[in-house]
Amino acid sequence: MNNKERKIIQKELGQKNIEHYFKLLENRFEPDYDKFYIKEICKLSEGFTIRLTREQKLKFCKKCSTFMNTKTQEIRLNSMLGAKEYICKNCGNVKRFKYK
């Protein structure tokens, strides 16, 4: 097994682990461990250079590591910027995505 094959296998395993952590977040078996799961997802994506999809990025706040659902986020349309804003109710962090 050469270096390139090993990196591909590691990246696949990292992607599987990320998907597993997102399943744990969505099923909410242990709400107390949400911040731990989110930090692990960020470590895996940075360590193996795996890009998270837009849907995955919207599931947690990058600043305070909280799981985003209807109770912890607010969604607004900003017509001046032409963007959809996702606002975290815990820390006030704003994510903006252009819409057309």
SEFI-21106 format. One record per residue: residue number from 1; x, y, z of N, C-alpha, C in turn. Coordinates in steps of 0.2 Angstrom, whole numbers, padded with zeros to 4 digits, always signed. Layout:
   resi     n_X     n_Y     n_Z    ca_X    ca_Y    ca_Z     c_X     c_Y     c_Z
    NUM       X       Y       Z       X       Y       Z       X       Y       Z
...
REM end
This chain:
   resi     n_X     n_Y     n_Z    ca_X    ca_Y    ca_Z     c_X     c_Y     c_Z
      1   +0004   -0006   +0000   +0000   +0000   +0000   +0004   +0006   +0000
      2   +0004   +0010   -0005   +0008   +0016   -0005   +0004   +0022   -0001
      3   +0008   +0028   -0001   +0005   +0033   +0002   -0001   +0036   +0000
      4   -0002   +0036   -0007   -0009   +0039   -0009   -0015   +0035   -0008
      5   -0014   +0028   -0008   -0019   +0024   -0006   -0021   +0024   +0001
      6   -0016   +0025   +0006   -0017   +0026   +0013   -0021   +0032   +0014
      7   -0019   +0038   +0011   -0023   +0044   +0012   -0030   +0043   +0010
      8   -0031   +0040   +0004   -0038   +0039   +0002   -0042   +0035   +0007
      9   -0039   +0030   +0010   -0043   +0026   +0015   -0044   +0030   +0021
     10   -0039   +0034   +0023   -0040   +0038   +0029   -0046   +0043   +0028
     11   -0046   +0046   +0022   -0051   +0051   +0021   -0058   +0048   +0021
     12   -0059   +0042   +0018   -0065   +0038   +0018   -0067   +0036   +0025
     13   -0063   +0034   +0029   -0064   +0033   +0037   -0066   +0039   +0040
     14   -0063   +0045   +0039   -0065   +0051   +0042   -0072   +0053   +0040
     15   -0073   +0052   +0034   -0080   +0054   +0031   -0085   +0050   +0035
     16   -0084   +0043   +0036   -0089   +0039   +0039   -0090   +0041   +0046
     17   -0084   +0043   +0049   -0085   +0045   +0056   -0089   +0052   +0057
     18   -0088   +0056   +0052   -0092   +0062   +0052   -0099   +0061   +0051
     19   -0101   +0057   +0047   -0108   +0055   +0046   -0111   +0051   +0052
     20   -0107   +0047   +0055   -0109   +0044   +0062   -0110   +0049   +0067
     21   -0106   +0054   +0068   -0107   +0060   +0073   -0113   +0064   +0071
     22   -0115   +0065   +0065   -0121   +0069   +0063   -0127   +0065   +0064
     23   -0127   +0058   +0063   -0132   +0054   +0065   -0134   +0054   +0073
     24   -0128   +0054   +0076   -0129   +0055   +0084   -0132   +0061   +0086
     25   -0130   +0067   +0082   -0133   +0073   +0084   -0141   +0073   +0082
     26   -0142   +0071   +0076   -0149   +0071   +0074   -0154   +0067   +0078
     27   -0151   +0061   +0080   -0156   +0057   +0084   -0156   +0059   +0092
     28   -0151   +0063   +0094   -0151   +0066   +0100   -0152   +0061   +0106
     29   -0147   +0056   +0105   -0147   +0051   +0111   -0145   +0054   +0117
     30   -0139   +0058   +0117   -0137   +0061   +0123   -0136   +0068   +0121
     31   -0141   +0073   +0123   -0140   +0080   +0122   -0134   +0083   +0125
     32   -0132   +0080   +0131   -0126   +0083   +0134   -0120   +0083   +0131
     33   -0119   +0078   +0126   -0113   +0077   +0122   -0113   +0081   +0116
     34   -0118   +0085   +0114   -0118   +0089   +0108   -0112   +0093   +0106
     35   -0109   +0096   +0111   -0103   +0100   +0110   -0097   +0096   +0108
     36   -0097   +0090   +0112   -0091   +0085   +0110   -0092   +0083   +0103
     37   -0098   +0081   +0101   -0099   +0078   +0094   -0097   +0084   +0089
     38   -0099   +0090   +0090   -0097   +0095   +0086   -0090   +0096   +0085
     39   -0086   +0096   +0091   -0079   +0097   +0091   -0076   +0092   +0087
     40   -0078   +0086   +0088   -0075   +0080   +0085   -0076   +0080   +0077
     41   -0082   +0083   +0075   -0083   +0084   +0068   -0078   +0089   +0065
     42   -0077   +0094   +0069   -0073   +0100   +0066   -0066   +0097   +0066
     43   -0063   +0093   +0071   -0057   +0090   +0071   -0056   +0086   +0065
     44   -0061   +0081   +0064   -0060   +0077   +0058   -0060   +0080   +0052
     45   -0064   +0085   +0051   -0064   +0089   +0044   -0058   +0092   +0043
     46   -0055   +0095   +0048   -0049   +0099   +0047   -0043   +0094   +0047
     47   -0043   +0089   +0050   -0037   +0084   +0050   -0037   +0080   +0044
     48   -0042   +0078   +0041   -0042   +0075   +0034   -0044   +0079   +0028
     49   -0045   +0085   +0029   -0046   +0090   +0024   -0053   +0088   +0020
     50   -0058   +0087   +0024   -0064   +0085   +0022   -0069   +0091   +0022
     51   -0072   +0093   +0016   -0076   +0099   +0016   -0083   +0097   +0018
     52   -0086   +0101   +0023   -0093   +0099   +0025   -0098   +0103   +0020
     53   -0103   +0099   +0019   -0108   +0102   +0014   -0112   +0108   +0018
     54   -0116   +0112   +0014   -0119   +0117   +0016   -0124   +0115   +0022
     55   -0128   +0109   +0020   -0133   +0107   +0025   -0129   +0105   +0032
     56   -0123   +0102   +0031   -0120   +0100   +0037   -0117   +0106   +0041
     57   -0115   +0111   +0038   -0113   +0117   +0041   -0118   +0121   +0045
     58   -0125   +0120   +0042   -0130   +0124   +0045   -0133   +0120   +0052
     59   -0130   +0114   +0053   -0133   +0110   +0059   -0129   +0112   +0065
     60   -0124   +0116   +0065   -0121   +0119   +0071   -0118   +0125   +0071
     61   -0117   +0129   +0076   -0114   +0135   +0077   -0107   +0134   +0077
     62   -0103   +0138   +0073   -0096   +0137   +0073   -0092   +0140   +0079
     63   -0096   +0146   +0081   -0093   +0150   +0087   -0093   +0146   +0094
     64   -0100   +0144   +0095   -0101   +0141   +0102   -0102   +0134   +0102
     65   -0102   +0131   +0096   -0103   +0123   +0096   -0109   +0121   +0099
     66   -0115   +0124   +0097   -0121   +0122   +0099   -0125   +0119   +0093
     67   -0129   +0114   +0094   -0133   +0111   +0089   -0139   +0115   +0087
     68   -0139   +0117   +0081   -0144   +0122   +0078   -0151   +0118   +0077
     69   -0156   +0120   +0080   -0163   +0118   +0079   -0168   +0124   +0080
     70   -0174   +0123   +0079   -0179   +0129   +0080   -0178   +0132   +0086
     71   -0176   +0129   +0091   -0176   +0133   +0098   -0169   +0137   +0099
     72   -0164   +0135   +0095   -0158   +0138   +0096   -0155   +0143   +0090
     73   -0160   +0143   +0085   -0158   +0148   +0079   -0164   +0152   +0077
     74   -0162   +0157   +0074   -0167   +0162   +0071   -0165   +0162   +0063
     75   -0170   +0162   +0059   -0168   +0163   +0052   -0172   +0169   +0049
     76   -0168   +0173   +0046   -0171   +0180   +0043   -0168   +0180   +0036
     77   -0172   +0184   +0032   -0170   +0186   +0025   -0168   +0193   +0025
     78   -0162   +0195   +0023   -0159   +0201   +0023   -0159   +0204   +0016
     79   -0164   +0208   +0014   -0165   +0210   +0007   -0159   +0215   +0005
     80   -0157   +0219   +0010   -0151   +0223   +0008   -0145   +0220   +0005
     81   -0143   +0214   +0009   -0137   +0210   +0007   -0139   +0205   +0002
     82   -0146   +0203   +0001   -0148   +0198   -0003   -0146   +0191   +0000
     83   -0146   +0190   +0006   -0144   +0184   +0010   -0149   +0182   +0015
     84   -0148   +0175   +0016   -0152   +0172   +0021   -0148   +0171   +0027
     85   -0150   +0174   +0033   -0146   +0174   +0039   -0148   +0169   +0044
     86   -0144   +0165   +0047   -0145   +0160   +0052   -0141   +0163   +0058
     87   -0145   +0165   +0063   -0143   +0168   +0069   -0143   +0163   +0075
     88   -0138   +0162   +0079   -0138   +0158   +0085   -0140   +0162   +0090
     89   -0145   +0159   +0094   -0148   +0163   +0100   -0143   +0163   +0106
     90   -0139   +0158   +0106   -0134   +0157   +0112   -0129   +0163   +0112
     91   -0125   +0164   +0106   -0120   +0168   +0106   -0121   +0174   +0101
     92   -0126   +0174   +0097   -0127   +0179   +0092   -0123   +0179   +0086
     93   -0120   +0174   +0085   -0116   +0173   +0078   -0121   +0173   +0072
     94   -0119   +0176   +0067   -0123   +0176   +0061   -0119   +0172   +0055
     95   -0123   +0168   +0052   -0121   +0165   +0046   -0125   +0167   +0040
     96   -0122   +0170   +0035   -0125   +0172   +0029   -0124   +0168   +0023
     97   -0129   +0167   +0019   -0129   +0163   +0013   -0133   +0167   +0008
     98   -0130   +0168   +0002   -0133   +0172   -0003   -0139   +0168   -0006
     99   -0144   +0171   -0008   -0150   +0168   -0011   -0151   +0172   -0018
    100   -0154   +0168   -0023   -0156   +0171   -0029   -0162   +0168   -0031
REM end
